[in-house]
Amino acid sequence: MYIVYIIKSEKSGRYYVGFTNNIENRLTHHNSGATVSTRAGRPWLVVYQEKFSDKKSAWLRERQIKKYKGGEAFKKLINGGFA
């Protein structure tokens, strides 16, 4: 199983979108500073996730969400369906 996730920086309020097959390990990785693109925003919290049975579907959904970033569709995701 693969998970598309959105994490939010408690420090800056910035969002990061990704996908993984182990959300707990991936969040630990982000919060440890091992990921260059998220190092400065630590700590990070998961604010949204979707599950997929295959890697390709998760990757396609990640790309779709990244295109939403900042728009109404993105706001609906992180606000539980409300803009």
C-alpha positions as CSV (number, residue, x, y, z in Angstrom):
1,M,0.0,0.0,0.0
2,Y,1.1,3.5,-0.8
3,I,0.1,6.8,0.9
4,V,0.0,10.2,-0.6
5,Y,0.5,12.7,2.2
6,I,0.6,16.4,2.9
7,I,2.7,17.6,5.9
8,K,2.7,21.1,7.4
9,S,5.6,22.8,9.0
10,E,4.8,24.0,12.5
11,K,7.7,26.5,12.1
12,S,6.8,28.2,8.8
13,G,3.3,27.0,8.0
14,R,4.6,25.7,4.7
15,Y,3.2,22.5,3.1
16,Y,5.0,19.5,1.5
17,V,3.3,16.9,-0.7
18,G,4.8,13.4,-1.1
19,F,4.1,9.7,-1.3
20,T,5.5,6.7,0.5
21,N,4.8,3.1,1.5
22,N,5.6,3.8,5.2
23,I,4.2,7.1,6.5
24,E,5.7,6.8,10.0
25,N,9.3,6.3,8.7
26,R,8.9,9.0,6.1
27,L,7.7,11.6,8.7
28,T,10.6,10.6,11.0
29,H,12.9,11.1,8.0
30,H,11.5,14.6,7.4
31,N,11.7,15.6,11.0
32,S,15.2,14.3,11.4
33,G,16.5,16.8,8.9
34,A,17.6,14.0,6.4
35,T,15.4,15.5,3.6
36,V,17.1,18.7,2.3
37,S,13.9,20.3,1.1
38,T,12.1,20.0,4.5
39,R,15.0,20.4,6.9
40,A,14.4,24.1,7.6
41,G,10.7,23.6,8.4
42,R,11.0,21.1,11.2
43,P,8.9,20.0,13.0
44,W,6.4,18.6,10.4
45,L,2.9,17.2,11.1
46,V,0.8,15.1,8.7
47,V,-2.4,17.1,7.8
48,Y,-3.7,14.9,5.0
49,Q,-3.3,11.4,3.6
50,E,-4.8,9.1,1.0
51,K,-4.1,5.4,0.5
52,F,-3.5,3.6,-2.8
53,S,-3.0,0.0,-3.7
54,D,-0.2,0.7,-6.3
55,K,2.7,3.0,-6.7
56,K,1.7,4.5,-10.0
57,S,-1.7,5.6,-8.7
58,A,-0.1,7.2,-5.7
59,W,2.5,9.0,-7.9
60,L,-0.2,10.3,-10.2
61,R,-2.2,11.6,-7.3
62,E,0.8,13.3,-5.8
63,R,1.4,15.1,-9.1
64,Q,-2.2,16.1,-9.2
65,I,-2.1,17.5,-5.7
66,K,1.1,19.4,-6.4
67,K,-0.7,21.1,-9.2
68,Y,-3.4,22.2,-6.8
69,K,-0.9,23.8,-4.4
70,G,-2.3,27.1,-3.1
71,G,-5.6,26.8,-4.9
72,E,-9.1,26.1,-3.7
73,A,-8.8,22.3,-4.3
74,F,-5.6,22.2,-2.1
75,K,-7.4,24.2,0.6
76,K,-10.3,21.8,0.5
77,L,-8.0,18.8,1.0
78,I,-6.2,20.2,4.0
79,N,-9.5,21.6,5.5
80,G,-11.4,18.4,5.3
81,G,-13.4,19.3,2.2
82,F,-14.1,22.9,3.1
83,A,-12.4,25.9,1.4
